[in-house]
Every structure is written in structure tokens, then in C-alpha cells.
Amino acid sequence: MGGRRCNSAELASRVTLVVELITAGFRSNEILHYISHAKNSEGKYKLDWHDISERQIKFYIQKANVYFRSKADIDRRKATGRAIIRYQNIYKVALRDKEYYTAIRALERMDKIMGIEAPIKLDKSITIDELFEKLPDDFKKEVLEEFEAEV
């Protein structure tokens, strides 16, 4: 009980290792095992982490997950903004060059990125029975069972 605390540089190094392990596909239990049992060919521990507890390893995994969440939020917003600006530039150039098809496609892509694209329109000439026939069999079965339960 009661080992020494690691400094901020060691903490960053440990969290970085856990991030790399998660990125390589390790699950939490595999990370726990790797860190607590990893030895080199001489039988010495690969990691000089001094009698680290399972609770501490879970803490590093938790810190790694916080890191992933922060990167995902920032990168998604940046990537979305960059994509919209690129499509705006394509739109401007396409209009200037009278390439209307390209301009429309750029607008459609921007709408899709922003989540404001128009809903899909149904062919009004199709009957309900024809539409129902196009549904997957398991879904049709669920719909029929629900309908029969209500009747």
C-alpha cells in the first residue's frame, strides 16, 4: 500500500501509453493485464510503474477516454467547418464559371453536412400494397402482428 505518486510528466506518459493501447485495439481488461504483467526477455517488467494498482490503471484508462472525447468534439467541429468552407468555395467558382450542376451538388453537400437536406419524396403513383411488398419480410411480420394486436 502507499507507493509514490507520479509527477505530471509520468502521468502524461502513462496516459499516452494507454491511448496507444486503446488505439491498437486493446480492451480494458487487456490493458490491465498488459500493464501489470508485461515483462521483457530478461523477466524484468517492461514498464517501470512501481507496483501499480488495478484502480490506478483504470484511472489512466478513464483519462485516455476523456482525451478521446475531447479530440472527437474538437476535430468534428473543425472538420465540419472546413468542409463547409470548401464547398462554399466550390459553389462560388462553379457559379462564376456557369457550371450550375456543380454548384447545385456543392449546395446539396453543404445541406447534408449541416443536416438540412430535403426529405425523400415518395412516388405518389405507388399503392400501399406495392410499398408494403418492398419492405423486408421480418419487418412486414412485425407490422402485421402489431396490426392484428390492435384489431
PESUL-V706390 format. One record per helix or strand of 2 or more residues. SS is the DSSP state (h for helix, s for strand). FROM is the first residue (numbers start at 1). TO is the last residue. Records with the same first field share a line. If there is no record, write none. Layout:
SS = FROM-TO + FROM-TO
This chain:
h = 8-23 + 28-37 + 54-96 + 100-114 + 128-133 + 137-150
